[in-house]
Amino acid sequence: MKHVVKILSLVVAVSAFWIVLLQAAIVPQSHTWLLPIYFVVSLGCYGLLMVGIGIMKFPTCPQEAVLLNHDIAEAKDFLSTNGIDIGTY
């Protein structure tokens, strides 16, 4: 919920800034109309950055890896006793 509020407040702030630029004519109108495109591209880059950081910070669980390897070995034994050849997979 915090990210939604942050993104919505950013959208409102950028929209207000864009309207002020349109009304005040400080920046040429041809540049002002491109601001929403820049905002959408920036928001996409921010999203990709957050996904990348989330992947880099993903926790490793060594005890869960051991349990998973145990379950895999148990499944291989079960399948081989039932006559199913799984090879080296």
Jmol script that loads the backbone (N, CA, C; Angstrom):
load data "model"
ATOM      1  N   MET A   1       0.820  -1.191   0.000  1.00  0.00           N
ATOM      2  CA  MET A   1       0.000   0.000   0.000  1.00  0.00           C
ATOM      3  C   MET A   1       0.865   1.256   0.000  1.00  0.00           C
ATOM      4  N   LYS A   2       2.016   1.196   0.620  1.00  0.00           N
ATOM      5  CA  LYS A   2       2.877   2.370   0.685  1.00  0.00           C
ATOM      6  C   LYS A   2       3.360   2.779  -0.704  1.00  0.00           C
ATOM      7  N   HIS A   3       3.674   1.785  -1.555  1.00  0.00           N
ATOM      8  CA  HIS A   3       4.156   2.094  -2.890  1.00  0.00           C
ATOM      9  C   HIS A   3       3.056   2.728  -3.735  1.00  0.00           C
ATOM     10  N   VAL A   4       1.821   2.303  -3.534  1.00  0.00           N
ATOM     11  CA  VAL A   4       0.705   2.872  -4.291  1.00  0.00           C
ATOM     12  C   VAL A   4       0.543   4.349  -3.939  1.00  0.00           C
ATOM     13  N   VAL A   5       0.623   4.660  -2.664  1.00  0.00           N
ATOM     14  CA  VAL A   5       0.491   6.046  -2.228  1.00  0.00           C
ATOM     15  C   VAL A   5       1.658   6.868  -2.766  1.00  0.00           C
ATOM     16  N   LYS A   6       2.855   6.310  -2.739  1.00  0.00           N
ATOM     17  CA  LYS A   6       4.026   7.023  -3.245  1.00  0.00           C
ATOM     18  C   LYS A   6       3.890   7.297  -4.737  1.00  0.00           C
ATOM     19  N   ILE A   7       3.461   6.311  -5.499  1.00  0.00           N
ATOM     20  CA  ILE A   7       3.334   6.477  -6.942  1.00  0.00           C
ATOM     21  C   ILE A   7       2.207   7.457  -7.267  1.00  0.00           C
ATOM     22  N   LEU A   8       1.082   7.347  -6.558  1.00  0.00           N
ATOM     23  CA  LEU A   8      -0.026   8.272  -6.809  1.00  0.00           C
ATOM     24  C   LEU A   8       0.345   9.709  -6.462  1.00  0.00           C
ATOM     25  N   SER A   9       1.071   9.905  -5.380  1.00  0.00           N
ATOM     26  CA  SER A   9       1.503  11.263  -5.042  1.00  0.00           C
ATOM     27  C   SER A   9       2.489  11.791  -6.069  1.00  0.00           C
ATOM     28  N   LEU A  10       3.322  10.924  -6.611  1.00  0.00           N
ATOM     29  CA  LEU A  10       4.244  11.336  -7.668  1.00  0.00           C
ATOM     30  C   LEU A  10       3.480  11.714  -8.935  1.00  0.00           C
ATOM     31  N   VAL A  11       2.455  10.948  -9.275  1.00  0.00           N
ATOM     32  CA  VAL A  11       1.626  11.261 -10.450  1.00  0.00           C
ATOM     33  C   VAL A  11       0.938  12.608 -10.271  1.00  0.00           C
ATOM     34  N   VAL A  12       0.399  12.867  -9.090  1.00  0.00           N
ATOM     35  CA  VAL A  12      -0.271  14.139  -8.825  1.00  0.00           C
ATOM     36  C   VAL A  12       0.721  15.296  -8.899  1.00  0.00           C
ATOM     37  N   ALA A  13       1.901  15.113  -8.320  1.00  0.00           N
ATOM     38  CA  ALA A  13       2.913  16.178  -8.342  1.00  0.00           C
ATOM     39  C   ALA A  13       3.366  16.477  -9.770  1.00  0.00           C
ATOM     40  N   VAL A  14       3.619  15.444 -10.546  1.00  0.00           N
ATOM     41  CA  VAL A  14       4.063  15.659 -11.926  1.00  0.00           C
ATOM     42  C   VAL A  14       2.941  16.274 -12.753  1.00  0.00           C
ATOM     43  N   SER A  15       1.711  15.852 -12.512  1.00  0.00           N
ATOM     44  CA  SER A  15       0.577  16.437 -13.238  1.00  0.00           C
ATOM     45  C   SER A  15       0.426  17.916 -12.908  1.00  0.00           C
ATOM     46  N   ALA A  16       0.561  18.257 -11.648  1.00  0.00           N
ATOM     47  CA  ALA A  16       0.464  19.666 -11.248  1.00  0.00           C
ATOM     48  C   ALA A  16       1.599  20.471 -11.873  1.00  0.00           C
ATOM     49  N   PHE A  17       2.789  19.919 -11.876  1.00  0.00           N
ATOM     50  CA  PHE A  17       3.940  20.594 -12.482  1.00  0.00           C
ATOM     51  C   PHE A  17       3.712  20.790 -13.976  1.00  0.00           C
ATOM     52  N   TRP A  18       3.154  19.790 -14.616  1.00  0.00           N
ATOM     53  CA  TRP A  18       2.893  19.855 -16.053  1.00  0.00           C
ATOM     54  C   TRP A  18       1.851  20.938 -16.369  1.00  0.00           C
ATOM     55  N   ILE A  19       0.799  21.004 -15.558  1.00  0.00           N
ATOM     56  CA  ILE A  19      -0.235  22.021 -15.767  1.00  0.00           C
ATOM     57  C   ILE A  19       0.335  23.418 -15.562  1.00  0.00           C
ATOM     58  N   VAL A  20       1.177  23.586 -14.556  1.00  0.00           N
ATOM     59  CA  VAL A  20       1.815  24.887 -14.321  1.00  0.00           C
ATOM     60  C   VAL A  20       2.687  25.274 -15.507  1.00  0.00           C
ATOM     61  N   LEU A  21       3.444  24.323 -16.047  1.00  0.00           N
ATOM     62  CA  LEU A  21       4.271  24.635 -17.215  1.00  0.00           C
ATOM     63  C   LEU A  21       3.422  25.003 -18.427  1.00  0.00           C
ATOM     64  N   LEU A  22       2.296  24.338 -18.595  1.00  0.00           N
ATOM     65  CA  LEU A  22       1.408  24.668 -19.709  1.00  0.00           C
ATOM     66  C   LEU A  22       0.799  26.057 -19.555  1.00  0.00           C
ATOM     67  N   GLN A  23       0.398  26.409 -18.337  1.00  0.00           N
ATOM     68  CA  GLN A  23      -0.255  27.696 -18.104  1.00  0.00           C
ATOM     69  C   GLN A  23       0.726  28.859 -18.135  1.00  0.00           C
ATOM     70  N   ALA A  24       1.918  28.654 -17.595  1.00  0.00           N
ATOM     71  CA  ALA A  24       2.874  29.752 -17.464  1.00  0.00           C
ATOM     72  C   ALA A  24       3.658  29.997 -18.743  1.00  0.00           C
ATOM     73  N   ALA A  25       3.725  29.033 -19.612  1.00  0.00           N
ATOM     74  CA  ALA A  25       4.464  29.131 -20.879  1.00  0.00           C
ATOM     75  C   ALA A  25       5.938  29.465 -20.624  1.00  0.00           C
ATOM     76  N   ILE A  26       6.498  28.908 -19.555  1.00  0.00           N
ATOM     77  CA  ILE A  26       7.922  29.097 -19.259  1.00  0.00           C
ATOM     78  C   ILE A  26       8.758  28.287 -20.235  1.00  0.00           C
ATOM     79  N   VAL A  27       8.296  27.090 -20.481  1.00  0.00           N
ATOM     80  CA  VAL A  27       8.974  26.174 -21.392  1.00  0.00           C
ATOM     81  C   VAL A  27       8.179  26.170 -22.699  1.00  0.00           C
ATOM     82  N   PRO A  28       8.853  26.069 -23.845  1.00  0.00           N
ATOM     83  CA  PRO A  28       8.094  26.027 -25.104  1.00  0.00           C
ATOM     84  C   PRO A  28       7.071  24.891 -25.105  1.00  0.00           C
ATOM     85  N   GLN A  29       5.940  25.149 -25.738  1.00  0.00           N
ATOM     86  CA  GLN A  29       4.823  24.198 -25.723  1.00  0.00           C
ATOM     87  C   GLN A  29       5.203  22.859 -26.356  1.00  0.00           C
ATOM     88  N   SER A  30       6.099  22.871 -27.326  1.00  0.00           N
ATOM     89  CA  SER A  30       6.491  21.612 -27.965  1.00  0.00           C
ATOM     90  C   SER A  30       7.235  20.707 -26.981  1.00  0.00           C
ATOM     91  N   HIS A  31       7.962  21.295 -26.037  1.00  0.00           N
ATOM     92  CA  HIS A  31       8.664  20.503 -25.028  1.00  0.00           C
ATOM     93  C   HIS A  31       7.736  20.077 -23.898  1.00  0.00           C
ATOM     94  N   THR A  32       6.773  20.931 -23.573  1.00  0.00           N
ATOM     95  CA  THR A  32       5.875  20.659 -22.464  1.00  0.00           C
ATOM     96  C   THR A  32       4.981  19.460 -22.746  1.00  0.00           C
ATOM     97  N   TRP A  33       4.576  19.267 -23.989  1.00  0.00           N
ATOM     98  CA  TRP A  33       3.699  18.156 -24.321  1.00  0.00           C
ATOM     99  C   TRP A  33       4.412  16.816 -24.254  1.00  0.00           C
ATOM    100  N   LEU A  34       5.731  16.821 -24.242  1.00  0.00           N
ATOM    101  CA  LEU A  34       6.490  15.577 -24.140  1.00  0.00           C
ATOM    102  C   LEU A  34       6.683  15.117 -22.698  1.00  0.00           C
ATOM    103  N   LEU A  35       6.359  15.968 -21.753  1.00  0.00           N
ATOM    104  CA  LEU A  35       6.575  15.625 -20.342  1.00  0.00           C
ATOM    105  C   LEU A  35       5.861  14.348 -19.908  1.00  0.00           C
ATOM    106  N   PRO A  36       4.615  14.079 -20.294  1.00  0.00           N
ATOM    107  CA  PRO A  36       3.979  12.808 -19.887  1.00  0.00           C
ATOM    108  C   PRO A  36       4.705  11.586 -20.445  1.00  0.00           C
ATOM    109  N   ILE A  37       5.244  11.704 -21.650  1.00  0.00           N
ATOM    110  CA  ILE A  37       6.001  10.588 -22.220  1.00  0.00           C
ATOM    111  C   ILE A  37       7.260  10.342 -21.402  1.00  0.00           C
ATOM    112  N   TYR A  38       7.958  11.410 -21.039  1.00  0.00           N
ATOM    113  CA  TYR A  38       9.147  11.267 -20.197  1.00  0.00           C
ATOM    114  C   TYR A  38       8.784  10.651 -18.851  1.00  0.00           C
ATOM    115  N   PHE A  39       7.635  11.050 -18.321  1.00  0.00           N
ATOM    116  CA  PHE A  39       7.201  10.516 -17.032  1.00  0.00           C
ATOM    117  C   PHE A  39       6.912   9.024 -17.123  1.00  0.00           C
ATOM    118  N   VAL A  40       6.235   8.588 -18.163  1.00  0.00           N
ATOM    119  CA  VAL A  40       5.917   7.166 -18.315  1.00  0.00           C
ATOM    120  C   VAL A  40       7.200   6.355 -18.492  1.00  0.00           C
ATOM    121  N   VAL A  41       8.131   6.868 -19.284  1.00  0.00           N
ATOM    122  CA  VAL A  41       9.410   6.170 -19.475  1.00  0.00           C
ATOM    123  C   VAL A  41      10.179   6.112 -18.155  1.00  0.00           C
ATOM    124  N   SER A  42      10.184   7.204 -17.415  1.00  0.00           N
ATOM    125  CA  SER A  42      10.872   7.224 -16.115  1.00  0.00           C
ATOM    126  C   SER A  42      10.222   6.253 -15.127  1.00  0.00           C
ATOM    127  N   LEU A  43       8.901   6.185 -15.148  1.00  0.00           N
ATOM    128  CA  LEU A  43       8.203   5.258 -14.257  1.00  0.00           C
ATOM    129  C   LEU A  43       8.524   3.813 -14.616  1.00  0.00           C
ATOM    130  N   GLY A  44       8.635   3.515 -15.914  1.00  0.00           N
ATOM    131  CA  GLY A  44       9.028   2.169 -16.344  1.00  0.00           C
ATOM    132  C   GLY A  44      10.436   1.830 -15.909  1.00  0.00           C
ATOM    133  N   CYS A  45      11.353   2.795 -16.027  1.00  0.00           N
ATOM    134  CA  CYS A  45      12.732   2.567 -15.579  1.00  0.00           C
ATOM    135  C   CYS A  45      12.785   2.349 -14.070  1.00  0.00           C
ATOM    136  N   TYR A  46      11.973   3.113 -13.341  1.00  0.00           N
ATOM    137  CA  TYR A  46      11.917   2.945 -11.889  1.00  0.00           C
ATOM    138  C   TYR A  46      11.399   1.546 -11.535  1.00  0.00           C
ATOM    139  N   GLY A  47      10.387   1.098 -12.251  1.00  0.00           N
ATOM    140  CA  GLY A  47       9.853  -0.245 -12.002  1.00  0.00           C
ATOM    141  C   GLY A  47      10.877  -1.321 -12.274  1.00  0.00           C
ATOM    142  N   LEU A  48      11.599  -1.197 -13.387  1.00  0.00           N
ATOM    143  CA  LEU A  48      12.655  -2.169 -13.695  1.00  0.00           C
ATOM    144  C   LEU A  48      13.758  -2.143 -12.648  1.00  0.00           C
ATOM    145  N   LEU A  49      14.097  -0.953 -12.175  1.00  0.00           N
ATOM    146  CA  LEU A  49      15.121  -0.839 -11.135  1.00  0.00           C
ATOM    147  C   LEU A  49      14.671  -1.529  -9.854  1.00  0.00           C
ATOM    148  N   MET A  50      13.408  -1.337  -9.464  1.00  0.00           N
ATOM    149  CA  MET A  50      12.900  -1.969  -8.245  1.00  0.00           C
ATOM    150  C   MET A  50      12.858  -3.490  -8.382  1.00  0.00           C
ATOM    151  N   VAL A  51      12.510  -3.993  -9.563  1.00  0.00           N
ATOM    152  CA  VAL A  51      12.517  -5.443  -9.779  1.00  0.00           C
ATOM    153  C   VAL A  51      13.945  -5.969  -9.695  1.00  0.00           C
ATOM    154  N   GLY A  52      14.896  -5.264 -10.310  1.00  0.00           N
ATOM    155  CA  GLY A  52      16.302  -5.676 -10.260  1.00  0.00           C
ATOM    156  C   GLY A  52      16.849  -5.692  -8.847  1.00  0.00           C
ATOM    157  N   ILE A  53      16.529  -4.671  -8.078  1.00  0.00           N
ATOM    158  CA  ILE A  53      16.990  -4.622  -6.685  1.00  0.00           C
ATOM    159  C   ILE A  53      16.345  -5.751  -5.886  1.00  0.00           C
ATOM    160  N   GLY A  54      15.066  -6.017  -6.144  1.00  0.00           N
ATOM    161  CA  GLY A  54      14.386  -7.110  -5.447  1.00  0.00           C
ATOM    162  C   GLY A  54      15.013  -8.454  -5.756  1.00  0.00           C
ATOM    163  N   ILE A  55      15.429  -8.646  -7.005  1.00  0.00           N
ATOM    164  CA  ILE A  55      16.083  -9.905  -7.376  1.00  0.00           C
ATOM    165  C   ILE A  55      17.459 -10.005  -6.717  1.00  0.00           C
ATOM    166  N   MET A  56      18.181  -8.901  -6.666  1.00  0.00           N
ATOM    167  CA  MET A  56      19.516  -8.934  -6.049  1.00  0.00           C
ATOM    168  C   MET A  56      19.445  -9.193  -4.551  1.00  0.00           C
ATOM    169  N   LYS A  57      18.392  -8.717  -3.902  1.00  0.00           N
ATOM    170  CA  LYS A  57      18.258  -8.881  -2.455  1.00  0.00           C
ATOM    171  C   LYS A  57      17.489 -10.134  -2.068  1.00  0.00           C
ATOM    172  N   PHE A  58      17.122 -10.974  -3.051  1.00  0.00           N
ATOM    173  CA  PHE A  58      16.337 -12.170  -2.760  1.00  0.00           C
ATOM    174  C   PHE A  58      17.117 -13.063  -1.803  1.00  0.00           C
ATOM    175  N   PRO A  59      16.514 -13.460  -0.686  1.00  0.00           N
ATOM    176  CA  PRO A  59      17.255 -14.234   0.303  1.00  0.00           C
ATOM    177  C   PRO A  59      17.502 -15.672  -0.151  1.00  0.00           C
ATOM    178  N   THR A  60      18.662 -16.172   0.230  1.00  0.00           N
ATOM    179  CA  THR A  60      18.950 -17.583  -0.026  1.00  0.00           C
ATOM    180  C   THR A  60      18.583 -18.371   1.221  1.00  0.00           C
ATOM    181  N   CYS A  61      18.103 -19.561   1.018  1.00  0.00           N
ATOM    182  CA  CYS A  61      17.659 -20.407   2.122  1.00  0.00           C
ATOM    183  C   CYS A  61      18.372 -21.749   2.019  1.00  0.00           C
ATOM    184  N   PRO A  62      19.559 -21.895   2.616  1.00  0.00           N
ATOM    185  CA  PRO A  62      20.300 -23.143   2.471  1.00  0.00           C
ATOM    186  C   PRO A  62      19.575 -24.347   3.059  1.00  0.00           C
ATOM    187  N   GLN A  63      18.859 -24.171   4.153  1.00  0.00           N
ATOM    188  CA  GLN A  63      18.166 -25.312   4.750  1.00  0.00           C
ATOM    189  C   GLN A  63      17.017 -25.773   3.856  1.00  0.00           C
ATOM    190  N   GLU A  64      16.370 -24.831   3.168  1.00  0.00           N
ATOM    191  CA  GLU A  64      15.306 -25.210   2.233  1.00  0.00           C
ATOM    192  C   GLU A  64      15.887 -25.922   1.010  1.00  0.00           C
ATOM    193  N   ALA A  65      17.093 -25.539   0.591  1.00  0.00           N
ATOM    194  CA  ALA A  65      17.737 -26.210  -0.539  1.00  0.00           C
ATOM    195  C   ALA A  65      18.055 -27.663  -0.185  1.00  0.00           C
ATOM    196  N   VAL A  66      18.488 -27.903   1.046  1.00  0.00           N
ATOM    197  CA  VAL A  66      18.773 -29.270   1.487  1.00  0.00           C
ATOM    198  C   VAL A  66      17.496 -30.103   1.498  1.00  0.00           C
ATOM    199  N   LEU A  67      16.411 -29.528   2.013  1.00  0.00           N
ATOM    200  CA  LEU A  67      15.134 -30.238   2.026  1.00  0.00           C
ATOM    201  C   LEU A  67      14.634 -30.520   0.609  1.00  0.00           C
ATOM    202  N   LEU A  68      14.822 -29.577  -0.298  1.00  0.00           N
ATOM    203  CA  LEU A  68      14.404 -29.785  -1.680  1.00  0.00           C
ATOM    204  C   LEU A  68      15.206 -30.900  -2.337  1.00  0.00           C
ATOM    205  N   ASN A  69      16.531 -30.918  -2.103  1.00  0.00           N
ATOM    206  CA  ASN A  69      17.358 -31.999  -2.651  1.00  0.00           C
ATOM    207  C   ASN A  69      16.942 -33.354  -2.074  1.00  0.00           C
ATOM    208  N   HIS A  70      16.569 -33.380  -0.808  1.00  0.00           N
ATOM    209  CA  HIS A  70      16.098 -34.604  -0.176  1.00  0.00           C
ATOM    210  C   HIS A  70      14.804 -35.072  -0.836  1.00  0.00           C
ATOM    211  N   ASP A  71      13.883 -34.133  -1.076  1.00  0.00           N
ATOM    212  CA  ASP A  71      12.615 -34.486  -1.726  1.00  0.00           C
ATOM    213  C   ASP A  71      12.838 -34.982  -3.152  1.00  0.00           C
ATOM    214  N   ILE A  72      13.788 -34.383  -3.858  1.00  0.00           N
ATOM    215  CA  ILE A  72      14.093 -34.821  -5.220  1.00  0.00           C
ATOM    216  C   ILE A  72      14.643 -36.240  -5.217  1.00  0.00           C
ATOM    217  N   ALA A  73      15.561 -36.525  -4.287  1.00  0.00           N
ATOM    218  CA  ALA A  73      16.127 -37.874  -4.194  1.00  0.00           C
ATOM    219  C   ALA A  73      15.033 -38.883  -3.832  1.00  0.00           C
ATOM    220  N   GLU A  74      14.144 -38.508  -2.935  1.00  0.00           N
ATOM    221  CA  GLU A  74      13.043 -39.392  -2.543  1.00  0.00           C
ATOM    222  C   GLU A  74      12.106 -39.661  -3.723  1.00  0.00           C
ATOM    223  N   ALA A  75      11.837 -38.635  -4.516  1.00  0.00           N
ATOM    224  CA  ALA A  75      10.964 -38.815  -5.679  1.00  0.00           C
ATOM    225  C   ALA A  75      11.625 -39.705  -6.722  1.00  0.00           C
ATOM    226  N   LYS A  76      12.943 -39.539  -6.911  1.00  0.00           N
ATOM    227  CA  LYS A  76      13.663 -40.396  -7.862  1.00  0.00           C
ATOM    228  C   LYS A  76      13.624 -41.855  -7.417  1.00  0.00           C
ATOM    229  N   ASP A  77      13.807 -42.090  -6.131  1.00  0.00           N
ATOM    230  CA  ASP A  77      13.743 -43.463  -5.607  1.00  0.00           C
ATOM    231  C   ASP A  77      12.348 -44.047  -5.798  1.00  0.00           C
ATOM    232  N   PHE A  78      11.332 -43.263  -5.511  1.00  0.00           N
ATOM    233  CA  PHE A  78       9.959 -43.723  -5.665  1.00  0.00           C
ATOM    234  C   PHE A  78       9.653 -44.084  -7.118  1.00  0.00           C
ATOM    235  N   LEU A  79      10.078 -43.225  -8.032  1.00  0.00           N
ATOM    236  CA  LEU A  79       9.822 -43.486  -9.448  1.00  0.00           C
ATOM    237  C   LEU A  79      10.601 -44.691  -9.956  1.00  0.00           C
ATOM    238  N   SER A  80      11.837 -44.849  -9.485  1.00  0.00           N
ATOM    239  CA  SER A  80      12.625 -46.004  -9.949  1.00  0.00           C
ATOM    240  C   SER A  80      12.075 -47.322  -9.403  1.00  0.00           C
ATOM    241  N   THR A  81      11.498 -47.298  -8.196  1.00  0.00           N
ATOM    242  CA  THR A  81      10.900 -48.530  -7.655  1.00  0.00           C
ATOM    243  C   THR A  81       9.600 -48.890  -8.380  1.00  0.00           C
ATOM    244  N   ASN A  82       8.971 -47.937  -8.975  1.00  0.00           N
ATOM    245  CA  ASN A  82       7.734 -48.166  -9.732  1.00  0.00           C
ATOM    246  C   ASN A  82       8.016 -48.439 -11.207  1.00  0.00           C
ATOM    247  N   GLY A  83       9.273 -48.552 -11.568  1.00  0.00           N
ATOM    248  CA  GLY A  83       9.641 -48.916 -12.917  1.00  0.00           C
ATOM    249  C   GLY A  83       9.713 -47.781 -13.901  1.00  0.00           C
ATOM    250  N   ILE A  84       9.768 -46.561 -13.434  1.00  0.00           N
ATOM    251  CA  ILE A  84       9.863 -45.419 -14.335  1.00  0.00           C
ATOM    252  C   ILE A  84      11.319 -44.985 -14.389  1.00  0.00           C
ATOM    253  N   ASP A  85      11.871 -44.996 -15.604  1.00  0.00           N
ATOM    254  CA  ASP A  85      13.274 -44.595 -15.782  1.00  0.00           C
ATOM    255  C   ASP A  85      13.311 -43.104 -16.066  1.00  0.00           C
ATOM    256  N   ILE A  86      13.936 -42.341 -15.166  1.00  0.00           N
ATOM    257  CA  ILE A  86      14.026 -40.896 -15.378  1.00  0.00           C
ATOM    258  C   ILE A  86      15.407 -40.490 -15.876  1.00  0.00           C
ATOM    259  N   GLY A  87      16.324 -41.398 -16.023  1.00  0.00           N
ATOM    260  CA  GLY A  87      17.659 -41.079 -16.525  1.00  0.00           C
ATOM    261  C   GLY A  87      18.439 -40.240 -15.533  1.00  0.00           C
ATOM    262  N   THR A  88      19.085 -39.205 -16.036  1.00  0.00           N
ATOM    263  CA  THR A  88      19.924 -38.348 -15.194  1.00  0.00           C
ATOM    264  C   THR A  88      19.263 -37.003 -14.932  1.00  0.00           C
ATOM    265  N   TYR A  89      17.988 -36.884 -15.161  1.00  0.00           N
ATOM    266  CA  TYR A  89      17.328 -35.589 -14.962  1.00  0.00           C
ATOM    267  C   TYR A  89      17.278 -35.262 -13.521  1.00  0.00           C
TER     268      TYR A  89
END
end "model"
wireframe off; spacefill off
backbone 0.3
color backbone group
